[in-house]
Amino acid sequence: MMTYQLITSRSDLGGNDHVDWAALGPSKTPIVTPRQGQTADGAWYVLTQPKHLVRLRQGTDAAATWVGNFAQDDAVLATSLDPSPIEIRFTPPVRGAGAQVQPADLPGNAGKKFRARIVAQDAGGNVLAQFDLDGRSTNGNDDQAIFIGILSDQPGIVSLEINAAWLDQPNQVVDLGINRLDVRD
């Protein structure tokens, strides 16, 4: 029987592959799903939901399209007025994956607490494991966005969903962004 654990840092995930969202195009590039791509090592992934995503850039300068708490110049994959989970499917199945996450409702919600959720599924869409992690959304541009990941003792994760909700509105999923997706095959 496979076991799963919540991972809260890139180093603990021990990723040996990744997806850099900058490969999807320059900042403000609209992404319509499904959208297929390859990881740095050539494995396939498909962004399956929500229907509309956008590639943005973290920063505090005039050209920045995401002002949050990722690192300066991070490529960010964000939901675009479609507050539903970001779903990523992997071929072949992986042992784990994770990214930093932040809700998109800034600047009005700077300093507000939120809950991120990551859900791993098998090929049949059955939930293998689900974890929640609380964080605080800021516009610090300081690489302090929470990292949420999931890791199994063997490959079997075909799909990941990542979402977020404000703690004072826990049943209302909001638009969100994630930075580089680290993958462990």
N, CA and C atoms as an extended XYZ file, in Angstrom:
555
Properties=species:S:1:pos:R:3:atomname:S:1:resname:S:1:resid:I:1 pbc="F F F"
N         0.834       -1.176        0.000 N   MET     1
C         0.000        0.000        0.000 CA  MET     1
C         0.891        1.255        0.000 C   MET     1
N         0.579        2.196       -0.874 N   MET     2
C         1.374        3.410       -0.964 CA  MET     2
C         1.047        4.320        0.214 C   MET     2
N         2.077        5.046        0.664 N   THR     3
C         1.883        6.041        1.709 CA  THR     3
C         2.181        7.425        1.135 C   THR     3
N         1.573        8.443        1.711 N   TYR     4
C         1.703        9.813        1.218 CA  TYR     4
C         2.015       10.737        2.375 C   TYR     4
N         2.771       11.792        2.084 N   GLN     5
C         3.050       12.786        3.113 CA  GLN     5
C         2.987       14.190        2.545 C   GLN     5
N         2.591       15.120        3.417 N   LEU     6
C         2.597       16.535        3.080 CA  LEU     6
C         4.038       17.006        3.068 C   LEU     6
N         4.403       17.768        2.036 N   ILE     7
C         5.748       18.332        1.917 CA  ILE     7
C         5.611       19.850        1.941 C   ILE     7
N         6.414       20.520        2.781 N   THR     8
C         6.288       21.968        2.933 CA  THR     8
C         7.553       22.734        2.521 C   THR     8
N         8.484       22.065        1.842 N   SER     9
C         9.652       22.772        1.305 CA  SER     9
C        10.160       22.047        0.062 C   SER     9
N        10.733       22.811       -0.866 N   ARG    10
C        11.299       22.214       -2.083 CA  ARG    10
C        12.354       21.171       -1.751 C   ARG    10
N        13.214       21.486       -0.800 N   SER    11
C        14.301       20.556       -0.489 CA  SER    11
C        13.771       19.236        0.059 C   SER    11
N        12.699       19.270        0.854 N   ASP    12
C        12.127       18.030        1.381 CA  ASP    12
C        11.462       17.187        0.299 C   ASP    12
N        10.978       17.827       -0.757 N   LEU    13
C        10.400       17.061       -1.870 CA  LEU    13
C        11.487       16.276       -2.587 C   LEU    13
N        12.675       16.850       -2.688 N   GLY    14
C        13.771       16.157       -3.386 CA  GLY    14
C        13.487       15.997       -4.865 C   GLY    14
N        12.891       17.020       -5.459 N   GLY    15
C        12.530       16.941       -6.873 CA  GLY    15
C        13.729       16.682       -7.771 C   GLY    15
N        13.502       15.859       -8.799 N   ASN    16
C        14.553       15.593       -9.783 CA  ASN    16
C        14.119       16.045      -11.180 C   ASN    16
N        13.051       16.832      -11.242 N   ASP    17
C        12.546       17.384      -12.488 CA  ASP    17
C        11.695       18.600      -12.112 C   ASP    17
N        11.327       19.404      -13.100 N   HIS    18
C        10.500       20.572      -12.791 CA  HIS    18
C         9.833       21.113      -14.051 C   HIS    18
N         8.834       21.957      -13.820 N   VAL    19
C         8.172       22.705      -14.884 CA  VAL    19
C         8.370       24.180      -14.570 C   VAL    19
N         9.038       24.886      -15.469 N   ASP    20
C         9.211       26.332      -15.344 CA  ASP    20
C         8.152       26.967      -16.231 C   ASP    20
N         7.207       27.679      -15.617 N   TRP    21
C         6.093       28.253      -16.363 CA  TRP    21
C         6.543       29.297      -17.375 C   TRP    21
N         7.769       29.793      -17.275 N   ALA    22
C         8.289       30.739      -18.269 CA  ALA    22
C         8.311       30.113      -19.665 C   ALA    22
N         8.375       28.779      -19.733 N   ALA    23
C         8.370       28.086      -21.023 CA  ALA    23
C         7.043       28.255      -21.764 C   ALA    23
N         5.993       28.714      -21.071 N   LEU    24
C         4.687       28.910      -21.710 CA  LEU    24
C         4.594       30.220      -22.480 C   LEU    24
N         5.615       31.063      -22.351 N   GLY    25
C         5.605       32.330      -23.078 CA  GLY    25
C         5.900       33.491      -22.156 C   GLY    25
N         5.920       34.695      -22.707 N   PRO    26
C         6.203       35.883      -21.889 CA  PRO    26
C         5.046       36.184      -20.936 C   PRO    26
N         5.310       37.071      -19.996 N   SER    27
C         4.283       37.480      -19.044 CA  SER    27
C         3.037       37.973      -19.774 C   SER    27
N         1.892       37.664      -19.217 N   LYS    28
C         0.562       37.972      -19.747 CA  LYS    28
C         0.111       37.010      -20.853 C   LYS    28
N         0.848       35.918      -21.083 N   THR    29
C         0.438       34.933      -22.076 CA  THR    29
C        -0.784       34.170      -21.570 C   THR    29
N        -1.902       34.211      -22.300 N   PRO    30
C        -3.076       33.432      -21.899 CA  PRO    30
C        -2.858       31.951      -22.221 C   PRO    30
N        -3.324       31.094      -21.347 N   ILE    31
C        -3.196       29.651      -21.505 CA  ILE    31
C        -4.599       29.064      -21.490 C   ILE    31
N        -4.990       28.420      -22.565 N   VAL    32
C        -6.287       27.757      -22.630 CA  VAL    32
C        -6.044       26.261      -22.464 C   VAL    32
N        -6.809       25.648      -21.566 N   THR    33
C        -6.625       24.226      -21.314 CA  THR    33
C        -7.616       23.407      -22.131 C   THR    33
N        -7.287       22.158      -22.440 N   PRO    34
C        -6.073       21.480      -22.011 CA  PRO    34
C        -4.838       21.983      -22.765 C   PRO    34
N        -3.717       22.031      -22.061 N   ARG    35
C        -2.443       22.498      -22.630 CA  ARG    35
C        -1.362       21.508      -22.235 C   ARG    35
N        -0.748       20.892      -23.230 N   GLN    36
C         0.285       19.892      -23.003 CA  GLN    36
C         1.655       20.542      -23.030 C   GLN    36
N         2.571       20.029      -22.231 N   GLY    37
C         3.940       20.519      -22.217 CA  GLY    37
C         4.870       19.440      -21.714 C   GLY    37
N         6.142       19.786      -21.647 N   GLN    38
C         7.141       18.845      -21.148 CA  GLN    38
C         7.901       19.464      -19.980 C   GLN    38
N         8.257       18.602      -19.038 N   THR    39
C         9.091       19.022      -17.926 CA  THR    39
C        10.506       19.262      -18.455 C   THR    39
N        11.387       19.746      -17.605 N   ALA    40
C        12.774       20.003      -18.002 CA  ALA    40
C        13.460       18.734      -18.493 C   ALA    40
N        13.074       17.574      -17.932 N   ASP    41
C        13.684       16.301      -18.335 CA  ASP    41
C        12.899       15.556      -19.401 C   ASP    41
N        11.846       16.164      -19.936 N   GLY    42
C        11.144       15.577      -21.074 CA  GLY    42
C         9.919       14.746      -20.768 C   GLY    42
N         9.510       14.644      -19.495 N   ALA    43
C         8.267       13.929      -19.190 CA  ALA    43
C         7.094       14.834      -19.595 C   ALA    43
N         5.952       14.225      -19.866 N   TRP    44
C         4.791       14.997      -20.321 CA  TRP    44
C         3.895       15.390      -19.160 C   TRP    44
N         3.328       16.567      -19.266 N   TYR    45
C         2.280       17.007      -18.346 CA  TYR    45
C         1.195       17.671      -19.183 C   TYR    45
N        -0.016       17.717      -18.621 N   VAL    46
C        -1.134       18.411      -19.255 CA  VAL    46
C        -1.814       19.258      -18.191 C   VAL    46
N        -1.958       20.545      -18.469 N   LEU    47
C        -2.789       21.414      -17.637 CA  LEU    47
C        -4.218       21.174      -18.089 C   LEU    47
N        -5.077       20.691      -17.191 N   THR    48
C        -6.430       20.313      -17.598 CA  THR    48
C        -7.516       21.249      -17.099 C   THR    48
N        -7.248       22.007      -16.052 N   GLN    49
C        -8.221       22.980      -15.574 CA  GLN    49
C        -7.520       24.014      -14.735 C   GLN    49
N        -8.105       25.162      -14.536 N   PRO    50
C        -9.356       25.633      -15.116 CA  PRO    50
C        -9.201       25.912      -16.606 C   PRO    50
N       -10.271       26.324      -17.239 N   LYS    51
C       -10.275       26.553      -18.685 CA  LYS    51
C        -9.308       27.662      -19.093 C   LYS    51
N        -9.201       28.702      -18.265 N   HIS    52
C        -8.334       29.834      -18.608 CA  HIS    52
C        -7.298       30.067      -17.516 C   HIS    52
N        -6.045       30.049      -17.924 N   LEU    53
C        -4.910       30.349      -17.060 CA  LEU    53
C        -4.118       31.464      -17.722 C   LEU    53
N        -3.179       32.036      -16.994 N   VAL    54
C        -2.321       33.060      -17.569 CA  VAL    54
C        -0.938       32.933      -16.945 C   VAL    54
N         0.080       33.181      -17.753 N   ARG    55
C         1.465       33.171      -17.275 CA  ARG    55
C         1.818       34.604      -16.898 C   ARG    55
N         2.240       34.809      -15.638 N   LEU    56
C         2.565       36.137      -15.137 CA  LEU    56
C         4.008       36.183      -14.620 C   LEU    56
N         4.437       37.384      -14.170 N   ARG    57
C         5.787       37.549      -13.615 CA  ARG    57
C         5.702       38.288      -12.292 C   ARG    57
N         6.317       37.694      -11.247 N   GLN    58
C         6.376       38.308       -9.919 CA  GLN    58
C         7.327       39.496       -9.930 C   GLN    58
N         6.929       40.556       -9.259 N   GLY    59
C         7.828       41.692       -9.106 CA  GLY    59
C         7.122       42.877       -8.491 C   GLY    59
N         7.889       43.926       -8.262 N   THR    60
C         7.332       45.163       -7.714 CA  THR    60
C         7.513       46.327       -8.677 C   THR    60
N         8.168       46.081       -9.811 N   ASP    61
C         8.388       47.152      -10.789 CA  ASP    61
C         7.136       47.352      -11.638 C   ASP    61
N         7.170       48.353      -12.487 N   ALA    62
C         6.004       48.703      -13.311 CA  ALA    62
C         5.617       47.587      -14.284 C   ALA    62
N         6.568       46.747      -14.681 N   ALA    63
C         6.282       45.684      -15.640 CA  ALA    63
C         5.770       44.401      -14.970 C   ALA    63
N         5.771       44.349      -13.656 N   ALA    64
C         5.327       43.148      -12.945 CA  ALA    64
C         3.833       42.916      -13.177 C   ALA    64
N         3.458       41.652      -13.337 N   THR    65
C         2.057       41.303      -13.532 CA  THR    65
C         1.510       40.513      -12.342 C   THR    65
N         2.356       40.185      -11.380 N   TRP    66
C         1.947       39.547      -10.122 CA  TRP    66
C         2.750       40.219       -9.014 C   TRP    66
N         2.066       40.849       -8.088 N   VAL    67
C         2.733       41.490       -6.956 CA  VAL    67
C         2.326       40.703       -5.719 C   VAL    67
N         3.199       39.790       -5.315 N   GLY    68
C         2.883       38.911       -4.199 CA  GLY    68
C         4.124       38.553       -3.416 C   GLY    68
N         4.151       37.328       -2.882 N   ASN    69
C         5.307       36.939       -2.089 CA  ASN    69
C         6.065       35.749       -2.667 C   ASN    69
N         6.099       35.673       -4.010 N   PHE    70
C         7.059       34.798       -4.679 CA  PHE    70
C         8.372       35.571       -4.788 C   PHE    70
N         9.406       34.937       -5.318 N   ALA    71
C        10.686       35.627       -5.512 CA  ALA    71
C        10.610       36.547       -6.733 C   ALA    71
N        11.384       37.635       -6.691 N   GLN    72
C        11.463       38.568       -7.815 CA  GLN    72
C        11.708       37.798       -9.113 C   GLN    72
N        10.936       38.110      -10.146 N   ASP    73
C        11.031       37.553      -11.498 CA  ASP    73
C        10.579       36.101      -11.629 C   ASP    73
N         9.996       35.505      -10.585 N   ASP    74
C         9.444       34.156      -10.740 CA  ASP    74
C         8.366       34.156      -11.810 C   ASP    74
N         8.357       33.118      -12.631 N   ALA    75
C         7.257       32.888      -13.560 CA  ALA    75
C         6.112       32.271      -12.757 C   ALA    75
N         4.924       32.837      -12.893 N   VAL    76
C         3.760       32.408      -12.120 CA  VAL    76
C         2.683       31.913      -13.081 C   VAL    76
N         2.108       30.750      -12.769 N   LEU    77
C         0.941       30.247      -13.482 CA  LEU    77
C        -0.257       30.583      -12.619 C   LEU    77
N        -1.213       31.347      -13.154 N   ALA    78
C        -2.341       31.828      -12.349 CA  ALA    78
C        -3.668       31.520      -13.021 C   ALA    78
N        -4.670       31.284      -12.177 N   THR    79
C        -6.023       31.189      -12.701 CA  THR    79
C        -6.431       32.597      -13.106 C   THR    79
N        -7.288       32.705      -14.088 N   SER    80
C        -7.651       34.005      -14.644 CA  SER    80
C        -9.157       34.187      -14.600 C   SER    80
N        -9.632       34.776      -13.520 N   LEU    81
C       -11.069       34.997      -13.311 CA  LEU    81
C       -11.854       33.696      -13.419 C   LEU    81
N       -11.224       32.621      -12.967 N   ASP    82
C       -11.834       31.300      -12.987 CA  ASP    82
C       -11.392       30.577      -11.717 C   ASP    82
N       -11.936       30.962      -10.567 N   PRO    83
C       -11.449       30.429       -9.300 CA  PRO    83
C       -11.782       28.956       -9.086 C   PRO    83
N       -10.973       28.113       -9.676 N   SER    84
C       -11.094       26.678       -9.481 CA  SER    84
C        -9.686       26.120       -9.366 C   SER    84
N        -9.536       24.868       -8.931 N   PRO    85
C        -8.198       24.323       -8.748 CA  PRO    85
C        -7.397       24.292      -10.056 C   PRO    85
N        -6.097       24.445       -9.919 N   ILE    86
C        -5.190       24.179      -11.039 CA  ILE    86
C        -4.959       22.676      -11.029 C   ILE    86
N        -5.244       22.021      -12.153 N   GLU    87
C        -5.048       20.576      -12.245 CA  GLU    87
C        -3.961       20.280      -13.258 C   GLU    87
N        -3.023       19.407      -12.853 N   ILE    88
C        -1.895       19.013      -13.697 CA  ILE    88
C        -1.854       17.494      -13.736 C   ILE    88
N        -1.843       16.930      -14.947 N   ARG    89
C        -1.764       15.471      -15.127 CA  ARG    89
C        -0.370       15.108      -15.624 C   ARG    89
N         0.141       13.974      -15.168 N   PHE    90
C         1.506       13.546      -15.478 CA  PHE    90
C         1.536       12.238      -16.259 C   PHE    90
N         2.432       12.158      -17.236 N   THR    91
C         2.707       10.925      -17.955 CA  THR    91
C         4.214       10.804      -18.096 C   THR    91
N         4.822        9.821      -17.464 N   PRO    92
C         4.247        8.759      -16.621 CA  PRO    92
C         3.891        9.280      -15.228 C   PRO    92
N         3.204        8.426      -14.428 N   PRO    93
C         2.876        8.814      -13.055 CA  PRO    93
C         4.143        9.171      -12.271 C   PRO    93
N         3.978       10.022      -11.264 N   VAL    94
C         5.114       10.498      -10.470 CA  VAL    94
C         4.951       10.099       -9.006 C   VAL    94
N         6.032       10.242       -8.245 N   ARG    95
C         5.991       10.006       -6.792 CA  ARG    95
C         5.514       11.235       -6.051 C   ARG    95
N         5.753       12.422       -6.616 N   GLY    96
C         5.345       13.620       -5.907 CA  GLY    96
C         5.581       14.873       -6.716 C   GLY    96
N         5.014       15.973       -6.217 N   ALA    97
C         5.196       17.280       -6.856 CA  ALA    97
C         4.732       18.350       -5.879 C   ALA    97
N         5.169       19.595       -6.148 N   GLY    98
C         4.743       20.701       -5.306 CA  GLY    98
C         5.223       22.029       -5.849 C   GLY    98
N         4.652       23.103       -5.326 N   ALA    99
C         4.990       24.462       -5.751 CA  ALA    99
C         4.648       25.427       -4.623 C   ALA    99
N         5.194       26.635       -4.715 N   GLN   100
C         4.739       27.696       -3.834 CA  GLN   100
C         3.392       28.176       -4.361 C   GLN   100
N         2.513       28.597       -3.458 N   VAL   101
C         1.154       28.981       -3.839 CA  VAL   101
C         0.744       30.256       -3.101 C   VAL   101
N        -0.081       31.059       -3.781 N   GLN   102
C        -0.608       32.283       -3.177 CA  GLN   102
C        -1.939       32.635       -3.840 C   GLN   102
N        -2.938       33.057       -3.037 N   PRO   103
C        -4.180       33.562       -3.632 CA  PRO   103
C        -3.909       34.822       -4.443 C   PRO   103
N        -4.762       35.093       -5.416 N   ALA   104
C        -4.527       36.188       -6.360 CA  ALA   104
C        -5.162       37.510       -5.966 C   ALA   104
N        -5.909       37.572       -4.913 N   ASP   105
C        -6.645       38.789       -4.577 CA  ASP   105
C        -5.813       39.843       -3.868 C   ASP   105
N        -4.732       40.243       -4.464 N   LEU   106
C        -3.910       41.322       -3.905 CA  LEU   106
C        -4.130       42.571       -4.726 C   LEU   106
N        -3.908       43.765       -4.264 N   PRO   107
C        -3.344       44.096       -2.960 CA  PRO   107
C        -4.363       44.192       -1.833 C   PRO   107
N        -5.644       44.149       -2.126 N   GLY   108
C        -6.651       44.345       -1.093 CA  GLY   108
C        -6.620       43.349        0.039 C   GLY   108
N        -6.016       42.178       -0.177 N   ASN   109
C        -5.987       41.149        0.858 CA  ASN   109
C        -4.581       40.894        1.397 C   ASN   109
N        -3.659       41.823        1.209 N   ALA   110
C        -2.296       41.651        1.719 CA  ALA   110
C        -2.326       41.411        3.221 C   ALA   110
N        -1.615       40.405        3.653 N   GLY   111
C        -1.559       40.048        5.065 CA  GLY   111
C        -2.647       39.097        5.506 C   GLY   111
N        -3.551       38.767        4.623 N   LYS   112
C        -4.687       37.907        4.961 CA  LYS   112
C        -4.261       36.435        4.971 C   LYS   112
N        -4.855       35.657        5.866 N   LYS   113
C        -4.548       34.232        5.985 CA  LYS   113
C        -5.399       33.423        5.010 C   LYS   113
N        -4.793       32.350        4.487 N   PHE   114
C        -5.494       31.474        3.551 CA  PHE   114
C        -5.126       30.028        3.826 C   PHE   114
N        -5.863       29.125        3.196 N   ARG   115
C        -5.575       27.696        3.274 CA  ARG   115
C        -5.396       27.172        1.851 C   ARG   115
N        -4.242       26.557        1.613 N   ALA   116
C        -3.984       25.894        0.330 CA  ALA   116
C        -4.284       24.405        0.489 C   ALA   116
N        -4.716       23.788       -0.597 N   ARG   117
C        -5.014       22.354       -0.589 CA  ARG   117
C        -4.355       21.714       -1.801 C   ARG   117
N        -3.772       20.536       -1.579 N   ILE   118
C        -3.221       19.743       -2.668 CA  ILE   118
C        -3.878       18.370       -2.614 C   ILE   118
N        -4.302       17.892       -3.778 N   VAL   119
C        -4.998       16.610       -3.883 CA  VAL   119
C        -4.306       15.772       -4.947 C   VAL   119
N        -3.921       14.542       -4.586 N   ALA   120
C        -3.318       13.606       -5.539 CA  ALA   120
C        -4.365       12.580       -5.950 C   ALA   120
N        -4.391       12.266       -7.263 N   GLN   121
C        -5.356       11.299       -7.778 CA  GLN   121
C        -4.650       10.259       -8.639 C   GLN   121
N        -5.298        9.094       -8.758 N   ASP   122
C        -4.779        8.049       -9.637 CA  ASP   122
C        -5.395        8.182      -11.027 C   ASP   122
N        -5.102        7.231      -11.913 N   ALA   123
C        -5.565        7.302      -13.297 CA  ALA   123
C        -7.088        7.283      -13.408 C   ALA   123
N        -7.767        6.697      -12.439 N   GLY   124
C        -9.228        6.636      -12.452 CA  GLY   124
C        -9.899        7.838      -11.817 C   GLY   124
N        -9.091        8.823      -11.369 N   GLY   125
C        -9.647       10.001      -10.722 CA  GLY   125
C        -9.948        9.802       -9.243 C   GLY   125
N        -9.503        8.673       -8.691 N   ASN   126
C        -9.707        8.402       -7.269 CA  ASN   126
C        -8.710        9.197       -6.444 C   ASN   126
N        -9.171        9.792       -5.359 N   VAL   127
C        -8.294       10.568       -4.488 CA  VAL   127
C        -7.380        9.618       -3.724 C   VAL   127
N        -6.073        9.826       -3.878 N   LEU   128
C        -5.069        9.032       -3.172 CA  LEU   128
C        -4.728        9.662       -1.824 C   LEU   128
N        -4.621       10.988       -1.817 N   ALA   129
C        -4.299       11.725       -0.590 CA  ALA   129
C        -4.632       13.189       -0.800 C   ALA   129
N        -4.881       13.880        0.307 N   GLN   130
C        -5.209       15.305        0.269 CA  GLN   130
C        -4.636       15.944        1.526 C   GLN   130
N        -4.007       17.108        1.347 N   PHE   131
C        -3.441       17.831        2.484 CA  PHE   131
C        -3.763       19.308        2.376 C   PHE   131
N        -3.905       19.963        3.531 N   ASP   132
C        -4.117       21.404        3.621 CA  ASP   132
C        -2.936       22.037        4.340 C   ASP   132
N        -2.643       23.295        3.985 N   LEU   133
C        -1.578       24.042        4.635 CA  LEU   133
C        -1.988       25.507        4.679 C   LEU   133
N        -1.885       26.112        5.863 N   ASP   134
C        -2.250       27.514        6.022 CA  ASP   134
C        -1.061       28.419        5.745 C   ASP   134
N        -1.354       29.585        5.195 N   GLY   135
C        -0.317       30.557        4.901 CA  GLY   135
C        -0.851       31.966        5.037 C   GLY   135
N         0.022       32.932        4.836 N   ARG   136
C        -0.353       34.350        4.878 CA  ARG   136
C         0.080       34.972        3.555 C   ARG   136
N        -0.854       35.633        2.909 N   SER   137
C        -0.598       36.260        1.616 CA  SER   137
C        -0.077       37.674        1.818 C   SER   137
N         1.067       37.976        1.231 N   THR   138
C         1.622       39.330        1.317 CA  THR   138
C         2.090       39.771       -0.062 C   THR   138
N         2.470       41.024       -0.179 N   ASN   139
C         3.058       41.528       -1.413 CA  ASN   139
C         4.540       41.843       -1.189 C   ASN   139
N         5.203       40.993       -0.379 N   GLY   140
C         6.583       41.219        0.032 CA  GLY   140
C         7.647       40.986       -1.020 C   GLY   140
N         7.297       40.294       -2.138 N   ASN   141
C         8.299       40.031       -3.182 CA  ASN   141
C         9.537       39.381       -2.567 C   ASN   141
N         9.318       38.447       -1.612 N   ASP   142
C        10.408       37.957       -0.763 CA  ASP   142
C        10.591       36.439       -0.743 C   ASP   142
N         9.972       35.708       -1.662 N   ASP   143
C        10.103       34.249       -1.741 CA  ASP   143
C         9.584       33.547       -0.477 C   ASP   143
N         8.586       34.156        0.176 N   GLN   144
C         8.038       33.572        1.399 CA  GLN   144
C         6.669       32.918        1.200 C   GLN   144
N         6.222       32.774       -0.046 N   ALA   145
C         4.968       32.058       -0.293 CA  ALA   145
C         5.128       30.626        0.208 C   ALA   145
N         4.058       30.067        0.775 N   ILE   146
C         4.153       28.703        1.293 CA  ILE   146
C         4.377       27.714        0.152 C   ILE   146
N         5.094       26.642        0.462 N   PHE   147
C         5.298       25.538       -0.481 CA  PHE   147
C         4.388       24.414       -0.027 C   PHE   147
N         3.587       23.906       -0.962 N   ILE   148
C         2.743       22.749       -0.660 CA  ILE   148
C         3.022       21.671       -1.695 C   ILE   148
N         3.320       20.491       -1.183 N   GLY   149
C         3.611       19.371       -2.058 CA  GLY   149
C         3.134       18.081       -1.433 C   GLY   149
N         3.210       17.047       -2.215 N   ILE   150
C         2.800       15.721       -1.754 CA  ILE   150
C         3.820       14.728       -2.282 C   ILE   150
N         4.145       13.717       -1.471 N   LEU   151
C         5.152       12.730       -1.848 CA  LEU   151
C         4.688       11.349       -1.432 C   LEU   151
N         4.854       10.398       -2.348 N   SER   152
C         4.507        9.006       -2.103 CA  SER   152
C         5.777        8.168       -2.083 C   SER   152
N         5.670        6.974       -1.557 N   ASP   153
C         6.821        6.080       -1.523 CA  ASP   153
C         7.036        5.353       -2.853 C   ASP   153
N         6.112        5.517       -3.802 N   GLN   154
C         6.279        4.921       -5.134 CA  GLN   154
C         5.453        5.703       -6.163 C   GLN   154
N         5.819        5.626       -7.440 N   PRO   155
C         5.056        6.353       -8.466 CA  PRO   155
C         3.608        5.859       -8.523 C   PRO   155
N         2.689        6.754       -8.770 N   GLY   156
C         1.283        6.396       -8.858 CA  GLY   156
C         0.389        7.626       -8.938 C   GLY   156
N         1.004        8.810       -8.746 N   ILE   157
C         0.235       10.047       -8.831 CA  ILE   157
C         0.127       10.442      -10.300 C   ILE   157
N        -1.094       10.449      -10.818 N   VAL   158
C        -1.348       10.798      -12.213 CA  VAL   158
C        -1.823       12.247      -12.325 C   VAL   158
N        -2.473       12.739      -11.278 N   SER   159
C        -3.049       14.075      -11.330 CA  SER   159
C        -2.886       14.763       -9.982 C   SER   159
N        -2.595       16.064      -10.044 N   LEU   160
C        -2.551       16.907       -8.851 CA  LEU   160
C        -3.508       18.070       -9.032 C   LEU   160
N        -4.212       18.424       -7.972 N   GLU   161
C        -5.013       19.644       -7.942 CA  GLU   161
C        -4.483       20.515       -6.822 C   GLU   161
N        -4.341       21.814       -7.106 N   ILE   162
C        -3.923       22.784       -6.098 CA  ILE   162
C        -4.952       23.906       -6.098 C   ILE   162
N        -5.464       24.244       -4.897 N   ASN   163
C        -6.390       25.362       -4.787 CA  ASN   163
C        -6.128       26.130       -3.509 C   ASN   163
N        -6.841       27.237       -3.334 N   ALA   164
C        -6.692       28.068       -2.142 CA  ALA   164
C        -8.022       28.731       -1.807 C   ALA   164
N        -8.204       29.010       -0.506 N   ALA   165
C        -9.387       29.733       -0.027 CA  ALA   165
C        -8.965       30.596        1.160 C   ALA   165
N        -9.585       31.758        1.298 N   TRP   166
C        -9.317       32.602        2.468 CA  TRP   166
C        -9.866       31.902        3.706 C   TRP   166
N        -9.157       31.990        4.822 N   LEU   167
C        -9.605       31.315        6.046 CA  LEU   167
C       -10.958       31.815        6.521 C   LEU   167
N       -11.277       33.088        6.256 N   ASP   168
C       -12.578       33.595        6.688 CA  ASP   168
C       -13.699       33.255        5.704 C   ASP   168
N       -13.348       32.607        4.584 N   GLN   169
C       -14.324       32.129        3.597 CA  GLN   169
C       -13.868       30.751        3.104 C   GLN   169
N       -13.811       29.753        3.998 N   PRO   170
C       -13.170       28.476        3.670 CA  PRO   170
C       -13.833       27.668        2.560 C   PRO   170
N       -15.081       27.926        2.250 N   ASN   171
C       -15.772       27.159        1.211 CA  ASN   171
C       -15.781       27.853       -0.138 C   ASN   171
N       -15.062       28.963       -0.257 N   GLN   172
C       -15.023       29.714       -1.503 CA  GLN   172
C       -13.606       29.706       -2.072 C   GLN   172
N       -13.371       28.840       -3.048 N   VAL   173
C       -12.071       28.763       -3.707 CA  VAL   173
C       -11.844       30.062       -4.471 C   VAL   173
N       -10.632       30.605       -4.393 N   VAL   174
C       -10.305       31.876       -5.033 CA  VAL   174
C        -9.261       31.680       -6.132 C   VAL   174
N        -9.114       32.693       -6.984 N   ASP   175
C        -8.030       32.664       -7.966 CA  ASP   175
C        -6.706       32.551       -7.227 C   ASP   175
N        -5.742       31.872       -7.846 N   LEU   176
C        -4.454       31.658       -7.216 CA  LEU   176
C        -3.349       31.591       -8.249 C   LEU   176
N        -2.130       31.642       -7.758 N   GLY   177
C        -0.962       31.476       -8.599 CA  GLY   177
C        -0.006       30.487       -7.963 C   GLY   177
N         0.742       29.781       -8.813 N   ILE   178
C         1.815       28.897       -8.344 CA  ILE   178
C         3.070       29.222       -9.140 C   ILE   178
N         4.215       29.040       -8.500 N   ASN   179
C         5.456       29.232       -9.246 CA  ASN   179
C         5.974       27.867       -9.690 C   ASN   179
N         7.251       27.771       -9.977 N   ARG   180
C         7.860       26.557      -10.529 CA  ARG   180
C         7.355       25.296       -9.827 C   ARG   180
N         6.915       24.329      -10.629 N   LEU   181
C         6.431       23.050      -10.117 CA  LEU   181
C         7.594       22.085      -10.083 C   LEU   181
N         7.998       21.665       -8.892 N   ASP   182
C         9.032       20.644       -8.755 CA  ASP   182
C         8.367       19.278       -8.772 C   ASP   182
N         9.024       18.309       -9.429 N   VAL   183
C         8.462       16.982       -9.615 CA  VAL   183
C         9.490       15.942       -9.181 C   VAL   183
N         9.001       14.907       -8.540 N   ARG   184
C         9.861       13.754       -8.179 CA  ARG   184
C         9.277       12.531       -8.859 C   ARG   184
N        10.052       11.973       -9.798 N   ASP   185
C         9.525       10.813      -10.535 CA  ASP   185
C         9.917        9.496       -9.895 C   ASP   185
